[in-house]
Amino acid sequence: MTRSLRRTALLCALTAATALLPAGPVRAAEPPTRLRFSACPDSVPRPAAPDRVECGRLAVPLDRHHPSGPRIEVAVSRVRASGTPAERRGILLVNPGGPGGSGLPYAVTKRAKLPESVRRAYDVVGFDPRGVGRSTPVSCGPMGGLFDSPGSDPVPAGPRAERAYLASLHAMADDCAKHAGRLLPHLSTEQTAYDMDAIRGALGEPRTSFLGVSYGSWLGAAYTARFPHRVGRMVLDSVVGPWDWYDFDVIQSRALLRQRDTFFAWAAGHFGLGETPAEVRASYLRVRRGLAARPVAGFGPAEFDRAVYRALGRTERWKGLADGLRGYLADGDPDGLRPATAFDSPDSQNYESANRVVKCADGPGPGPRDIVTDIRRTRRLDPQPVLTGMEASACAYWHHRPAHRTPLGSPDAPPVLLVASAHDPVTPVEGARELRRLLPGARLVTLDNDYSHGVFASRGDACVDDTVAAYLVRGTVPSADVRCTGPGLPAVR
């Protein structure tokens, strides 16, 4: 993994020569099964008038390799294209990430941020992936104490703590096997890709266009592997690299160290945490040590690390993190660091359960010795890392061993657009560069001098948004990779 990313911001430019994807209106094929829509549950927000959202359910095989066997239901939402019939380009399935993220409301929330030309051209279709939300939700029960409050320190230091850490992973795997039951082997990304194609067929569409963010990029790559000739226009934003999930988690944990150092430098001299990055780091460590020694109302080192993990992913959250650190140092109150939603809420429990079940269904897990070795290596880089995202470690003790890895990419797919932030710590840009090897003809749009996760219709960058909109609406494939000038770090006020 490249340890220093180029920070020189370049002007965004599309060369004059372009390739064109088919741009005419898409005619629907007659589907074998129809999706019947009606009102959505209250958890799905309503779009601004005159647009409206509608929801439906689709029965799909639990195991695609046994289509006549048991079936589960997938919840689907749709906001129709707002343009004329001549402008319509078909359906745009969307996925917000995870694994474990609910996509049912995403058809509304993400669509609201899309360029108008995209909203006019596509029916935006969201869905809860199998095991998530209203699509046969999976539960792992207590997950080996993951939801204890305060949780145990997630960074083991020394052999005794390492043994306890491994024991908690073993207990998590046991809980998932006990509570997930028959779902355990069947929630892989590959199976979800089949569900995506079932949605396409039920809507009577010949092709699937797709916008996947974060884990959604992995899902999109899995769809291209199984259905390359049914791919319409596909945008994979904040790309997860084509590594095994455990390897990705390790790469992410080390990218977070670099991002945290950037945060320390940004905060120096502004928030009462210190005048230098080293002094800010010392303040940060005082907070963590204090919470580890004396948790406050259920908020200890595990809760602190989760708050840091979330904040480091988007620079607009950095001020809140700095203020929260300062508040604790001033009066011992960590409320400025607490999340708005309790970690043990039903939605959060489902997310964490689905996250592990999907990751462990997608391919082989690590061995216990690998986990300890990698933690020690990470701690040599920094003795106090953030290991919150090391979710696939539980796969070391998983009860179901998948027969194969979820396949990704295809040389037969049409050109795909990859989008990345140059310094995203959650899905480092190296992942996009690696995935493009599996997608010949793909182009990479990079937002330079940017440090946040999620780019298209998220960072407000016209260069990125115009490039992606031209691809989705007109089929314009850049003749080469595109570099856009990012905003840099947020101003400190």
VEXKOLSE-229927 format. One record per residue (C-alpha): x negated, y negated, z negated; residue in three letters. Coordinates in steps of 0.1 Angstrom, whole numbers, padded with zeros to 4 digits, always signed. Layout:
BEGIN
XYZALA...
//
This chain:
BEGIN
+0000+0000+0000MET-0014-0034+0010THR-0021-0053-0021ARG-0022-0088-0007SER+0005-0101+0017LEU-0002-0129+0040ARG+0013-0161+0027ARG+0009-0184+0057THR+0042-0196+0068ALA+0047-0196+0106LEU+0073-0214+0126LEU+0102-0193+0138CYS+0101-0187+0175ALA+0119-0163+0198LEU+0101-0158+0231THR+0121-0165+0262ALA+0121-0130+0274ALA+0146-0108+0257THR+0162-0074+0261ALA+0199-0071+0260LEU+0221-0045+0244LEU+0256-0039+0259PRO+0275-0070+0251ALA+0310-0064+0265GLY+0341-0058+0243PRO+0342-0023+0229VAL+0371-0001+0238ARG+0383+0021+0211ALA+0383+0059+0216ALA+0413+0079+0204GLU+0404+0091+0169PRO+0412+0126+0156PRO+0424+0111+0123THR+0439+0077+0115ARG+0430+0056+0085LEU+0462+0041+0071ARG+0457+0008+0053PHE+0477-0009+0026SER+0470-0033-0003ALA+0437-0032-0021CYS+0430-0027-0058PRO+0425-0058-0079ASP+0388-0052-0080SER+0386-0062-0043VAL+0386-0101-0040PRO+0410-0117-0015ARG+0394-0136+0014PRO+0404-0172+0022ALA+0436-0175+0043ALA+0444-0166+0070PRO+0420-0136+0067ASP+0432-0107+0046ARG+0417-0075+0033VAL+0433-0041+0035GLU+0422-0008+0020CYS+0427+0029+0027GLY+0414+0063+0018ARG+0399+0090+0040LEU+0396+0127+0032ALA+0362+0142+0041VAL+0346+0176+0035PRO+0326+0178+0003LEU+0300+0197+0023ASP+0297+0188+0059ARG+0281+0222+0066HIS+0314+0238+0055HIS+0341+0215+0070PRO+0369+0238+0060SER+0360+0238+0024GLY+0369+0214-0005PRO+0375+0178+0004ARG+0369+0145-0014ILE+0382+0110-0007GLU+0363+0080+0005VAL+0378+0045-0002ALA+0376+0020+0027VAL+0382-0017+0030SER+0386-0039+0061ARG+0388-0075+0071VAL+0397-0078+0108ARG+0377-0100+0132ALA+0390-0135+0133SER+0382-0142+0170GLY+0401-0134+0202THR+0403-0099+0216PRO+0377-0108+0242ALA+0353-0118+0215GLU+0357-0085+0196ARG+0326-0062+0194ARG+0340-0034+0173GLY+0334-0026+0136ILE+0306-0036+0114LEU+0302-0013+0085LEU+0284-0029+0055VAL+0266-0014+0025ASN+0252-0035-0004PRO+0225-0012-0016GLY+0218+0010-0046GLY+0222+0039-0043PRO+0253+0035-0064GLY+0265+0001-0052GLY+0302-0003-0045SER+0309-0014-0010GLY+0347-0018-0012LEU+0345-0055-0022PRO+0315-0061+0000TYR+0336-0063+0031ALA+0350-0095+0016VAL+0320-0109-0003THR+0294-0103+0024LYS+0317-0113+0052ARG+0322-0147+0036ALA+0285-0154+0040LYS+0281-0141+0076LEU+0277-0166+0105PRO+0311-0175+0120GLU+0302-0159+0153SER+0298-0125+0135VAL+0331-0129+0116ARG+0349-0136+0149ARG+0333-0106+0166ALA+0336-0078+0141TYR+0361-0060+0119ASP+0339-0059+0087VAL+0344-0026+0070VAL+0333-0018+0035GLY+0334+0016+0017PHE+0325+0031-0016ASP+0299+0058-0007PRO+0308+0093-0020ARG+0303+0094-0058GLY+0307+0057-0062VAL+0336+0035-0074GLY+0368+0048-0060ARG+0352+0075-0038SER+0353+0105-0061THR+0331+0088-0087PRO+0303+0109-0103VAL+0294+0108-0140SER+0262+0120-0157CYS+0277+0115-0192GLY+0252+0100-0217PRO+0223+0104-0193MET+0198+0115-0219GLY+0204+0084-0240GLY+0201+0059-0212LEU+0230+0039-0226PHE+0219+0039-0262ASP+0217+0003-0276SER+0190-0005-0282PRO+0173+0020-0259GLY+0140+0036-0265SER+0109+0018-0252ASP+0107+0027-0214PRO+0069+0023-0212VAL+0053+0053-0229PRO+0018+0045-0244ALA-0001+0076-0255GLY+0005+0114-0254PRO+0032+0115-0280ARG+0053+0087-0263ALA+0047+0104-0229GLU+0061+0137-0242ARG+0092+0119-0255ALA+0096+0101-0222TYR+0095+0134-0203LEU+0120+0149-0228ALA+0144+0120-0221SER+0142+0127-0184LEU+0148+0164-0190HIS+0179+0155-0211ALA+0191+0131-0183MET+0189+0159-0157ALA+0207+0183-0180ASP+0235+0158-0186ASP+0239+0152-0148CYS+0241+0189-0142ALA+0267+0193-0170LYS+0289+0163-0160HIS+0286+0160-0122ALA+0294+0197-0116GLY+0301+0206-0080ARG+0292+0171-0068LEU+0255+0174-0077LEU+0243+0190-0044PRO+0266+0170-0021HIS+0260+0133-0028LEU+0229+0130-0005SER+0225+0100+0018THR+0228+0125+0047GLU+0262+0135+0036GLN+0272+0098+0033THR+0260+0092+0069ALA+0285+0119+0080TYR+0312+0100+0060ASP+0303+0068+0079MET+0308+0086+0112ASP+0342+0099+0099ALA+0352+0063+0092ILE+0342+0054+0127ARG+0363+0082+0142GLY+0393+0074+0120ALA+0392+0038+0132LEU+0391+0050+0168GLY+0357+0033+0176GLU+0332+0047+0200PRO+0302+0032+0181ARG+0291+0022+0146THR+0275-0012+0141SER+0261-0015+0107PHE+0246-0040+0082LEU+0227-0023+0053GLY+0209-0041+0026VAL+0182-0024+0004SER+0194+0012-0001TYR+0218+0004+0028GLY+0187+0004+0051SER+0179+0040+0041TRP+0216+0049+0048LEU+0214+0032+0082GLY+0182+0051+0090ALA+0199+0083+0080ALA+0229+0076+0103TYR+0205+0070+0133THR+0189+0104+0126ALA+0222+0122+0128ARG+0242+0101+0153PHE+0217+0081+0174PRO+0241+0079+0204HIS+0269+0065+0183ARG+0248+0036+0170VAL+0260+0002+0182GLY+0240-0027+0167ARG+0222-0020+0134MET+0207-0045+0110VAL+0186-0031+0082LEU+0178-0058+0056ASP+0153-0056+0028SER+0141-0022+0040VAL+0134+0008+0018VAL+0104+0026+0033GLY+0107+0062+0045PRO+0089+0076+0015TRP+0103+0101-0010ASP+0123+0083-0036TRP+0098+0088-0063TYR+0070+0075-0042ASP+0091+0044-0034PHE+0098+0038-0071ASP+0060+0039-0078VAL+0053+0014-0050ILE+0080-0009-0063GLN+0068-0008-0099SER+0034-0021-0087ARG+0049-0047-0065ALA+0067-0060-0095LEU+0034-0066-0113LEU+0024-0089-0085ARG+0057-0107-0086GLN+0056-0111-0124ARG+0021-0127-0121ASP+0036-0151-0095THR+0063-0159-0120PHE+0038-0166-0148PHE+0019-0190-0125ALA+0052-0207-0115TRP+0063-0212-0150ALA+0030-0225-0164ALA+0033-0260-0177GLY+0070-0264-0173HIS+0090-0244-0199PHE+0071-0246-0231GLY+0057-0211-0225LEU+0021-0223-0219GLY+0000-0245-0197GLU-0017-0216-0178THR-0005-0183-0163PRO-0025-0165-0191ALA-0006-0185-0218GLU+0028-0178-0202VAL+0019-0141-0200ARG+0010-0142-0237ALA+0043-0158-0245SER+0061-0131-0225TYR+0043-0103-0244LEU+0052-0120-0277ARG+0088-0118-0268VAL+0086-0081-0258ARG+0066-0071-0288ARG+0090-0089-0311GLY+0121-0072-0296LEU+0103-0038-0297ALA+0095-0043-0334ALA+0130-0057-0343ARG+0157-0054-0317PRO+0185-0080-0321VAL+0221-0068-0319ALA+0212-0039-0297GLY+0188-0059-0275PHE+0153-0042-0276GLY+0124-0034-0252PRO+0145-0014-0227ALA+0171-0042-0225GLU+0144-0068-0221PHE+0127-0049-0193ASP+0160-0045-0175ARG+0166-0083-0177ALA+0131-0089-0163VAL+0135-0064-0135TYR+0167-0081-0124ARG+0153-0116-0126ALA+0121-0109-0107LEU+0140-0098-0076GLY+0155-0132-0068ARG+0137-0165-0074THR+0169-0184-0083GLU+0170-0163-0115ARG+0135-0173-0126TRP+0146-0204-0144LYS+0171-0184-0165GLY+0143-0159-0174LEU+0120-0187-0184ALA+0147-0204-0205ASP+0156-0171-0221GLY+0119-0164-0231LEU+0117-0199-0245ARG+0149-0195-0264GLY+0138-0163-0281TYR+0105-0178-0291LEU+0123-0208-0306ALA+0149-0191-0327ASP+0146-0153-0323GLY+0178-0151-0303ASP+0177-0131-0270PRO+0212-0141-0258ASP+0197-0161-0230GLY+0183-0128-0216LEU+0214-0107-0220ARG+0233-0097-0189PRO+0268-0109-0183ALA+0281-0073-0181THR+0273-0047-0207ALA+0249-0020-0195PHE+0273+0008-0207ASP+0303-0006-0189SER+0322+0020-0168PRO+0309+0005-0135ASP+0274+0005-0147SER+0276+0041-0159GLN+0289+0052-0125ASN+0261+0032-0108TYR+0233+0047-0129GLU+0248+0082-0124SER+0252+0079-0087ALA+0218+0064-0083ASN+0200+0095-0098ARG+0223+0120-0082VAL+0218+0105-0047VAL+0180+0101-0051LYS+0176+0137-0063CYS+0198+0151-0035ALA+0177+0133-0009ASP+0146+0154-0013GLY+0121+0169-0036PRO+0112+0152-0069GLY+0079+0148-0086PRO+0063+0171-0112GLY+0061+0161-0148PRO+0023+0158-0145ARG+0028+0134-0115ASP+0049+0111-0136ILE+0025+0109-0165VAL-0005+0104-0141THR+0013+0076-0122ASP+0024+0058-0154ILE-0012+0059-0167ARG-0025+0045-0133ARG+0001+0017-0134THR-0008+0009-0170ARG-0045+0006-0160ARG-0034-0021-0136LEU-0014-0037-0164ASP-0008-0022-0198PRO+0028-0036-0200GLN+0044-0028-0166PRO+0082-0029-0158VAL+0092+0007-0152LEU+0130+0001-0150THR+0132+0011-0114GLY+0115+0045-0118MET+0148+0062-0114GLU+0137+0093-0094ALA+0115+0105-0122SER+0145+0124-0135ALA+0143+0145-0103CYS+0114+0164-0119ALA+0139+0184-0140TYR+0168+0184-0115TRP+0190+0215-0115HIS+0197+0214-0078HIS+0167+0215-0055ARG+0176+0201-0020PRO+0167+0224+0009ALA+0153+0195+0029HIS+0146+0158+0029ARG+0173+0135+0042THR+0161+0128+0078PRO+0155+0092+0088LEU+0153+0074+0122GLY+0155+0087+0158SER+0137+0079+0191PRO+0171+0081+0208ASP+0187+0053+0189ALA+0190+0019+0205PRO+0169-0010+0193PRO+0174-0018+0156VAL+0167-0051+0138LEU+0147-0049+0106LEU+0147-0079+0083VAL+0123-0085+0054ALA+0111-0111+0029SER+0073-0113+0030ALA+0070-0110-0008HIS+0101-0091-0018ASP+0091-0070-0049PRO+0121-0047-0049VAL+0117-0035-0013THR+0081-0045-0003PRO+0077-0054+0033VAL+0054-0024+0039GLU+0086-0003+0039GLY+0099-0021+0070ALA+0066-0016+0088ARG+0067+0021+0080GLU+0103+0027+0089LEU+0099+0010+0123ARG+0076+0039+0133ARG+0106+0061+0132LEU+0127+0037+0152LEU+0110+0030+0185PRO+0121-0003+0200GLY+0129-0018+0166ALA+0120-0054+0159ARG+0110-0069+0126LEU+0122-0103+0115VAL+0101-0115+0085THR+0108-0145+0063LEU+0074-0157+0054ASP+0066-0175+0021ASN+0097-0160+0005ASP+0098-0140-0027TYR+0134-0127-0029SER+0153-0095-0022HIS+0181-0098+0004GLY+0175-0121+0035VAL+0202-0122+0062PHE+0232-0143+0053ALA+0217-0146+0018SER+0187-0169+0018ARG+0203-0196+0040GLY+0175-0195+0066ASP+0187-0206+0100ALA+0159-0189+0118CYS+0168-0155+0104VAL+0205-0159+0105ASP+0206-0172+0141ASP+0183-0143+0153THR+0204-0117+0136VAL+0237-0132+0148ALA+0224-0133+0184ALA+0216-0096+0181TYR+0249-0086+0166LEU+0272-0108+0188VAL+0253-0109+0222ARG+0230-0079+0219GLY+0199-0101+0222THR+0169-0081+0211VAL+0138-0103+0205PRO+0110-0094+0229SER+0086-0093+0199ALA+0087-0095+0162ASP+0099-0128+0147VAL+0083-0148+0119ARG+0104-0174+0102CYS+0092-0201+0077THR+0105-0194+0042GLY+0113-0218+0014PRO+0084-0210-0009GLY+0089-0209-0047LEU+0117-0229-0062PRO+0110-0264-0074ALA+0108-0267-0111VAL+0131-0294-0125ARG
//
